[in-house]
């Protein structure tokens, strides 16, 4: 606003008079505050206060959830199916894992894990915090159990093991064909289905078989993966020693190349009892010559199918068999076998095994249990005369059985010698000896490790 022009005083007195100050500017009109703005301001302040309180509460709960819990020792607890957050929280409190169920529920919802809690069997460590417990259940870190399927069991025997396991659930739709299951140790959670376990075992077998088959040598007299499983199953049943599998496989490969019968005792047993796996006694003379599709004393070449479920080591032993000229093997005194290229060498190995057993008896040590699932090896040189066995090629000629022997048939090339076995009921003055096919059990005569037929210093001298 422009100032009015100043008028010069007309006299000195007038100049001395004070000049009136200018009038103040007019005041602006005061506007009234809107009630809506006040309401918003109040709400915003309230929200800030509440947010601070909630944040502080969450921070407090978070610190408490990470604090050690009341559990004094490790504890396994089963969370049932279809339990919600409330039921789980109450269960945890009853079992002494948490102190306040409401705090567990708040932590579950605020962390977003309330919908992820899973039923199962869980291991909780001593002094586990509430957060640790919540994480274990939400992530489904259930306890893992294991079941071991030994090599050499039949499919029927394996299915029986699965049926007997109370931690598994459900039925098995169909018993897999022989040789389709991979023996191994398998991990599983409580409540896993038996059918899922079977599917896993058969799937692993196909994978391993394809891997091993791809590495086979060109001169292997095995034409299909199925034939590989068949021969591997025989090797698996003939020896339980890992270091011997390639050499045992080499014996059968050599026999196949020479068109010789395999003459494996386990094939006789499978032809008689199938998937049951064991006779429970020694093989008798009529059973040796009994024609079955699996009896490799009667048929040429491989049987029509596997006689058990071989493990990976047995499959690889066939593919990577020892390059020897061995055609025979018999048990030695160390838990393994003595191998021979000729029948003469084999007969001497059998005689030495008989001497080992005789020395065992003379020393007062108990003889092995009466065997099962095995036929007796040929008598020693002092007990028989050389003659080709009926139905066998001359190159595989065996000794004719002593007519005084009872119903246990002497055969070459079997896995375990039977000399020195306890006398079985029979004609006066006769001996019926067989041996155990169960490696490592109380019925196993090869647990005696006093002598080693492959080490001359440890072998007793033959009687003249």
C-alpha angles and dihedrals in degrees: 000000000000118000118240113253113269114246117219113242115255095216139014092254092055090050090057093055114100117254115238112247117246117266115265117254116263115270119250116248111259114238120221117242116248115246090221092059090051091051092051092048091052093047092049091052091049092049092051091051093047092046090053091049093047092046091051090048092050091048089050093048091047092054090047092048090057094050118103113274131229097259107122099194139014110288136192113212131179116221106206122228121266094022115145129213093273094051092046092049091050091048092051091051093048090051092050099247097118135020104212121037092194091059091052091050093048090050091048094052098040091050093048092238098111092098093045100061109125134203117240148099112296136186114219119194122229113275090012110174123235089252092053091051092049092049093050093052095041094049093045095235092170125177113270120221126192137219123194120213107196120220116260100034119131121241090252091054092048093051089050089056091052091048091052094053107099094196091067124076138209134025132287114246097211138353108250118241117267113282096020096104123080112222110225143115111283129196120217142161125244110274096027110145122252091227090056089053092051091048090051093049093050092045091052091048092055091049095049093044091053091049094050095042091054089061098051119129119246094243096054108127089219114101106185139031088246091058089050090056091047095054092040089055090055091049089048092055094044099057138016094194116101094209091056101048096086091049094047088048088050091056091055092044089053091050092050091050090051093046090242123150112258094227097198117167095212090062089058090053094049091049089056104040105015116195094002085081103208142058093204091223142049122296111259128221096254090050091056091061096034108120113236128151088250102045104110090190086068108027127061121242125348125353117250094260145004118291094210142353109281123207127233092266092059092048091051091046090061093048092044098035121164114268098230136127093237117141101167140040135180134178118279127198098264101067093270138076140272112227128208138188095205136039090241092057090045093053090052090052090052091049090050091050089052088051090051091054091046090053089050092055093045090053090055096246114143116261120239120270120272105279132240135208094014137101121221119260118243118287119263121266090269092056105048147029126236114261136142113259117240114260095017128105116254091247087064096041113159132191121275111249119256105254090222091063117102126229098309109102122221112229134168125231098034121140104240130038115225105199115134095025116147114280112262126208110282145110117334113279095011130120125214108193130175133151143229121270094195107099114217098005129119087261093060114111091191091074085091106096099173095112135036114200090200090060111064092199090064098045119094117236116264116250112251 
